[in-house]
Amino acid sequence: MSFKDHADNPFASLSPAVWRASTVVFDSFEDFAARKKRQPDGYSYGVTGTPTARGLERRIADLEHARHCVLTPSGQAALMAVVMGFVRAGDHLLVSDSAYGGLKAFASYWLAELGIDVEYYPPTVDGEIEALIKPNTKMICIEAPGTITMEMQDVDAIVAVAKRHGVLTMMDNTWASPLYFRPLEHGVDFAVEAATKLFGGHSDLLMGSISMNDFSHYEILRETQSVLGLAVSPEDCFLVMRGLDTFPLRMHEQSRNTLKIACWLESHPLVTNVLFPALESHPGHRVWKEQFEGSGCLFSFILKPAPEEAFSKFFNALEHFPIGASWGGTHSLVAYYPANQQKARKFALTDQPIIRISIGLEDPDVLIADLEKALRQYHSFTEA
């Protein structure tokens, strides 16, 4: 009995097949006994993927200009897998202070307790990060721009320092995506994307990806995926592949609309600061313009000081911005990050609350009108 496709099967489709499997069967005892040799590309058990996952991994690797890709169940899982795959007790780990909160929590509350020396660095330290390198520094975790406060990092300068000292680098590249920035071409070792967001594009799945060029790194991460049980759903892989078909169109339109809305907000008298690297007023604009090819659909802004009730009025007046976490989908979203959260950071950008918005595919003029209405509600509570 054979479990393989017939070579003469004439069926073909524009849609990728969804291969569901936990158990992978083998043709012989010898093949089963040597099943680990099938990794990292082959199939030994469902946790490391089926042909559906491999198809998506190839597509993402092509986008990243990478040789290899490993999928994980979320963007957070991808960040954790890279760190867990390479960092051990006694190692020194440098993490950007503006990195994704889940990675920072994992570093502070788990890795530090496992004997790893975790240190947060100022997100605008750039080449001066060399002063923080220790003999046991193993990895630098970059995110550009920062996930809420949108600080830019000079990726080229940081990577140059890392290369001189033999330090690995990982970059969360979800904001720009490989359409506008390809970390591996800048010397970064691991490019991480939260496929939940722009790749999937419809706010209906969770997935992460890790792209790389070094085959030995690929072997380690495939084994890490297996040991940690980081399986991905083949149905979700199918949805991400379908999302990738429209990804460039969505990204270009969302980026264009985002810049229009950010420029409008920057001119509003109630807005004290728009945190968006594509604006000339942003401190990281020069680095963004030199190293990136475009801007994402996510940015933040800070309003004139007002009591908490003013923010409540602002958010509850919005009709076209649902309040929620995540971003990158076809629907716009808005989120709130209170002042105490900003003050708790080691290298805080501000001591004021931050509003973060993700721009979808709605008419930007409708979104601007919605924000204008909400800002009118906010206005009556601002300080004289």
C-alpha positions as CSV (number, residue, x, y, z in Angstrom):
1,M,0.0,0.0,0.0
2,S,1.4,3.4,-1.0
3,F,0.6,6.7,0.7
4,K,2.2,8.8,-2.0
5,D,0.5,10.7,-4.8
6,H,0.4,8.9,-8.1
7,A,3.0,10.5,-10.5
8,D,0.4,10.6,-13.3
9,N,-2.2,12.4,-11.2
10,P,-3.5,15.0,-13.7
11,F,-5.2,17.3,-11.1
12,A,-3.9,20.8,-10.9
13,S,-5.3,23.9,-9.2
14,L,-4.5,27.6,-8.6
15,S,-5.1,27.0,-4.9
16,P,-2.5,25.2,-2.8
17,A,-3.5,21.9,-1.2
18,V,-4.1,21.7,2.5
19,W,-2.2,18.7,3.9
20,R,-3.5,17.8,7.4
21,A,-1.4,15.3,9.3
22,S,0.0,14.5,12.7
23,T,1.5,11.2,11.8
24,V,4.0,10.8,8.9
25,V,4.3,7.2,7.7
26,F,7.4,5.5,6.4
27,D,8.1,3.0,3.7
28,S,10.4,0.7,5.8
29,F,11.8,0.1,9.2
30,E,15.2,1.6,8.1
31,D,13.5,4.7,6.9
32,F,11.6,5.1,10.2
33,A,14.7,4.5,12.3
34,A,16.6,7.2,10.4
35,R,13.6,9.7,10.4
36,K,15.6,12.5,12.1
37,K,17.8,12.7,9.0
38,R,14.9,14.0,7.1
39,Q,15.1,17.3,8.9
40,P,15.3,20.2,8.4
41,D,13.5,20.1,5.0
42,G,11.8,16.7,5.0
43,Y,8.9,15.3,7.0
44,S,9.2,13.2,10.2
45,Y,6.2,14.3,12.3
46,G,3.4,16.8,11.8
47,V,4.8,19.3,14.3
48,T,7.5,20.4,11.9
49,G,5.1,20.8,9.0
50,T,3.4,19.2,6.0
51,P,3.8,20.1,2.3
52,T,1.4,23.0,2.9
53,A,3.7,24.6,5.5
54,R,6.7,24.0,3.2
55,G,5.0,25.8,0.4
56,L,4.4,28.9,2.6
57,E,7.9,28.8,3.9
58,R,9.3,28.9,0.4
59,R,7.1,31.8,-0.5
60,I,8.1,33.8,2.6
61,A,11.8,32.9,2.0
62,D,11.5,34.3,-1.5
63,L,10.0,37.5,-0.2
64,E,12.8,37.9,2.3
65,H,15.5,36.9,-0.2
66,A,16.4,34.1,2.2
67,R,17.5,30.5,1.7
68,H,15.4,29.1,4.5
69,C,12.3,29.8,6.6
70,V,10.6,28.2,9.6
71,L,7.0,28.9,10.6
72,T,5.7,29.3,14.1
73,P,2.2,29.6,15.6
74,S,2.6,33.4,16.2
75,G,5.0,36.3,15.9
76,Q,5.8,36.0,19.6
77,A,6.5,32.3,19.2
78,A,9.0,33.2,16.4
79,L,10.8,35.7,18.6
80,M,11.0,33.2,21.4
81,A,12.1,30.4,19.2
82,V,15.1,32.3,17.9
83,V,16.2,33.3,21.4
84,M,15.6,29.8,22.8
85,G,17.4,28.2,19.9
86,F,20.7,30.0,20.4
87,V,20.9,31.7,23.8
88,R,22.0,29.7,26.9
89,A,22.6,30.3,30.6
90,G,25.6,32.6,31.0
91,D,25.1,34.4,27.8
92,H,24.4,38.1,27.5
93,L,21.3,39.2,25.5
94,L,20.8,42.7,24.3
95,V,17.1,43.7,23.6
96,S,15.9,47.0,22.3
97,D,13.8,48.9,24.9
98,S,11.2,49.6,22.3
99,A,10.8,45.9,21.2
100,Y,7.5,44.0,21.3
101,G,6.2,43.7,24.9
102,G,5.9,40.0,24.7
103,L,9.6,39.5,23.9
104,K,10.6,41.9,26.8
105,A,8.3,40.0,29.2
106,F,9.8,36.7,28.1
107,A,13.3,38.1,28.5
108,S,12.7,39.6,32.0
109,Y,10.5,37.0,33.6
110,W,11.8,33.8,32.1
111,L,15.2,34.2,30.5
112,A,16.7,36.2,33.3
113,E,15.5,33.5,35.7
114,L,17.3,30.9,33.6
115,G,20.7,32.5,34.1
116,I,20.8,34.7,31.0
117,D,22.1,38.2,31.4
118,V,19.4,40.3,29.9
119,E,20.1,44.0,29.1
120,Y,17.8,46.6,27.4
121,Y,19.5,49.1,25.2
122,P,18.3,52.6,24.1
123,P,16.5,52.1,20.8
124,T,18.4,55.0,19.2
125,V,21.9,53.9,20.4
126,D,22.9,52.8,16.9
127,G,26.6,52.3,16.5
128,E,27.3,53.2,20.1
129,I,25.9,49.8,21.0
130,E,29.5,48.6,20.8
131,A,30.0,50.0,24.3
132,L,27.4,47.5,25.6
133,I,29.0,44.4,24.0
134,K,30.5,41.9,26.5
135,P,32.7,38.9,25.9
136,N,29.6,36.7,26.5
137,T,27.2,38.7,24.3
138,K,25.3,36.2,22.1
139,M,22.5,38.1,20.4
140,I,21.1,41.5,19.7
141,C,17.3,41.8,19.3
142,I,16.3,44.6,17.0
143,E,12.9,46.1,16.1
144,A,12.7,49.0,13.8
145,P,10.7,51.1,14.2
146,G,9.7,50.3,17.8
147,T,6.4,48.6,18.3
148,I,4.6,51.5,20.0
149,T,6.9,54.5,20.3
150,M,8.3,54.1,16.7
151,E,12.0,54.8,17.4
152,M,14.1,54.0,14.3
153,Q,17.3,52.0,14.7
154,D,20.3,52.2,12.4
155,V,20.3,48.6,11.5
156,D,23.4,48.8,9.4
157,A,25.4,50.3,12.2
158,I,24.2,47.8,14.8
159,V,24.9,44.8,12.4
160,A,28.4,46.1,11.7
161,V,29.2,46.1,15.4
162,A,27.7,42.6,15.8
163,K,29.7,41.2,13.0
164,R,32.9,42.6,14.4
165,H,32.2,40.8,17.7
166,G,30.7,37.6,16.4
167,V,27.3,38.4,17.8
168,L,24.0,37.1,16.3
169,T,21.3,39.6,15.3
170,M,17.6,39.1,15.1
171,M,15.2,41.7,13.8
172,D,11.4,42.0,14.1
173,N,10.6,43.4,10.6
174,T,6.8,43.2,10.8
175,W,6.2,47.0,10.4
176,A,8.1,47.4,7.1
177,S,7.7,43.8,5.8
178,P,10.1,42.5,3.2
179,L,8.5,44.7,0.7
180,Y,10.1,47.8,2.3
181,F,13.1,46.3,4.2
182,R,14.9,43.0,3.9
183,P,17.0,42.5,7.0
184,L,19.1,39.6,5.6
185,E,20.4,41.9,2.9
186,H,21.7,44.2,5.7
187,G,23.5,41.4,7.4
188,V,20.9,40.5,10.0
189,D,21.0,36.8,10.8
190,F,17.3,36.2,11.5
191,A,14.4,38.1,10.0
192,V,11.2,37.7,12.0
193,E,7.7,38.6,10.8
194,A,4.4,38.4,12.6
195,A,2.5,36.8,9.6
196,T,-0.6,37.4,11.7
197,K,-0.5,41.0,10.5
198,L,0.4,42.0,6.9
199,F,1.0,38.5,5.4
200,G,-2.4,37.2,6.6
201,G,-3.9,40.6,6.3
202,H,-7.5,39.9,7.5
203,S,-7.2,39.7,11.3
204,D,-8.3,36.0,11.3
205,L,-5.2,34.0,12.1
206,L,-2.0,33.8,14.2
207,M,1.4,32.9,12.7
208,G,5.1,33.9,12.7
209,S,8.0,33.3,10.4
210,I,11.8,33.2,10.8
211,S,13.9,33.6,7.7
212,M,17.7,33.1,7.4
213,N,20.5,32.2,5.1
214,D,22.8,30.0,7.3
215,F,21.9,26.3,6.9
216,S,23.3,25.4,10.4
217,H,20.9,28.1,11.9
218,Y,18.1,26.5,9.9
219,E,18.8,23.1,11.3
220,I,18.8,24.4,14.9
221,L,15.6,26.3,14.4
222,R,13.8,23.4,12.8
223,E,14.8,21.2,15.8
224,T,13.7,24.0,18.1
225,Q,10.3,24.0,16.4
226,S,10.1,20.3,17.0
227,V,11.3,20.3,20.7
228,L,9.1,23.2,21.7
229,G,6.1,21.9,19.8
230,L,5.6,25.0,17.6
231,A,3.2,23.4,15.1
232,V,1.3,25.6,12.7
233,S,-2.2,24.8,11.3
234,P,-2.2,23.8,7.6
235,E,-5.5,25.7,7.2
236,D,-3.8,28.8,8.5
237,C,-0.9,28.3,6.1
238,F,-3.4,28.2,3.3
239,L,-5.0,31.5,4.5
240,V,-1.6,33.2,4.7
241,M,-0.7,32.0,1.2
242,R,-4.0,33.4,0.0
243,G,-3.3,36.7,1.9
244,L,0.1,36.9,0.2
245,D,-1.6,37.1,-3.2
246,T,-3.0,40.5,-2.3
247,F,-0.2,41.5,0.1
248,P,1.7,44.0,-2.1
249,L,-1.6,45.7,-3.3
250,R,-2.8,46.0,0.3
251,M,0.5,47.2,1.6
252,H,1.0,49.9,-1.0
253,E,-2.6,51.2,-0.5
254,Q,-2.4,51.1,3.3
255,S,1.0,52.8,3.3
256,R,-0.2,55.6,1.0
257,N,-3.3,56.2,3.2
258,T,-1.3,56.1,6.4
259,L,1.0,58.8,5.3
260,K,-1.9,61.0,4.4
261,I,-3.6,60.5,7.8
262,A,-0.3,61.0,9.7
263,C,0.4,64.3,7.8
264,W,-3.1,65.5,8.7
265,L,-2.7,64.6,12.4
266,E,0.7,66.3,12.5
267,S,-1.0,69.6,11.5
268,H,-3.8,69.3,14.2
269,P,-3.4,71.7,17.1
270,L,-4.3,69.0,19.7
271,V,-1.5,66.7,18.5
272,T,1.9,67.4,20.1
273,N,3.8,64.6,18.3
274,V,3.2,62.1,15.5
275,L,5.5,59.1,15.9
276,F,6.0,57.9,12.3
277,P,9.5,57.6,10.6
278,A,8.2,58.6,7.2
279,L,7.5,62.1,8.4
280,E,10.4,64.6,8.1
281,S,9.8,65.7,11.7
282,H,10.6,62.3,13.0
283,P,14.1,62.0,14.6
284,G,14.7,58.7,12.8
285,H,13.6,60.0,9.4
286,R,17.1,60.1,7.9
287,V,17.8,56.5,8.8
288,W,14.4,55.4,7.6
289,K,14.9,57.2,4.2
290,E,18.4,55.8,3.8
291,Q,17.7,52.1,4.7
292,F,14.0,51.5,4.1
293,E,12.1,51.5,0.8
294,G,8.7,52.5,2.2
295,S,6.6,52.8,5.4
296,G,4.1,50.6,7.1
297,C,0.5,51.2,8.1
298,L,1.1,51.6,11.8
299,F,2.0,54.8,13.7
300,S,1.4,56.5,17.0
301,F,0.7,60.0,18.3
302,I,0.6,62.0,21.5
303,L,-2.1,64.5,22.4
304,K,-2.0,67.6,24.5
305,P,-2.3,66.6,28.2
306,A,-5.8,65.9,29.5
307,P,-7.4,63.8,32.1
308,E,-8.3,60.2,31.6
309,E,-11.9,61.1,30.9
310,A,-10.8,62.9,27.7
311,F,-9.2,59.8,26.3
312,S,-12.4,57.9,27.1
313,K,-14.4,60.5,25.2
314,F,-12.0,60.3,22.2
315,F,-12.0,56.5,21.9
316,N,-15.8,56.1,22.4
317,A,-16.5,58.7,19.8
318,L,-14.7,56.8,17.0
319,E,-17.0,54.9,14.6
320,H,-14.5,53.6,12.0
321,F,-11.7,52.6,14.3
322,P,-12.5,49.5,16.4
323,I,-10.5,49.4,19.6
324,G,-8.2,46.4,19.7
325,A,-4.7,45.0,19.7
326,S,-2.8,43.7,16.7
327,W,-2.7,45.6,13.4
328,G,-2.0,45.2,9.7
329,G,-5.4,43.9,8.6
330,T,-7.9,45.4,6.1
331,H,-9.8,47.2,8.9
332,S,-8.3,50.1,10.8
333,L,-7.7,49.7,14.5
334,V,-6.9,52.0,17.5
335,A,-5.2,51.1,20.8
336,Y,-4.3,53.0,24.0
337,Y,-1.0,52.8,26.0
338,P,-1.3,54.8,29.3
339,A,1.3,57.1,30.8
340,N,2.4,54.7,33.5
341,Q,3.3,52.2,30.9
342,Q,5.6,54.7,29.2
343,K,7.2,55.8,32.5
344,A,8.0,52.2,33.4
345,R,10.3,51.9,30.4
346,K,14.0,52.1,31.1
347,F,14.6,54.5,28.2
348,A,11.2,56.2,27.9
349,L,10.4,58.4,24.9
350,T,7.6,60.2,26.7
351,D,5.7,60.3,30.0
352,Q,2.4,60.9,28.2
353,P,-0.2,58.4,27.0
354,I,0.2,57.1,23.5
355,I,-2.5,56.4,20.9
356,R,-1.6,53.9,18.2
357,I,-3.5,53.4,15.0
358,S,-3.3,50.9,12.2
359,I,-4.7,52.1,8.9
360,G,-6.7,49.6,6.8
361,L,-8.3,49.9,3.4
362,E,-11.1,52.3,4.3
363,D,-11.4,55.7,2.5
364,P,-8.8,57.8,4.3
365,D,-11.1,60.9,4.2
366,V,-13.7,58.9,6.1
367,L,-11.0,58.0,8.7
368,I,-9.8,61.6,9.0
369,A,-13.4,62.8,9.6
370,D,-13.8,60.2,12.3
371,L,-10.6,61.3,14.0
372,E,-11.6,65.0,13.7
373,K,-14.9,64.2,15.4
374,A,-13.2,62.3,18.2
375,L,-10.7,65.1,18.7
376,R,-13.5,67.6,19.2
377,Q,-14.7,65.4,22.0
378,Y,-11.2,65.4,23.5
379,H,-10.8,69.2,23.1
380,S,-13.1,70.3,25.9
381,F,-10.9,68.4,28.5
382,T,-7.5,69.8,27.4
383,E,-5.6,72.2,29.6
384,A,-6.0,75.9,28.9
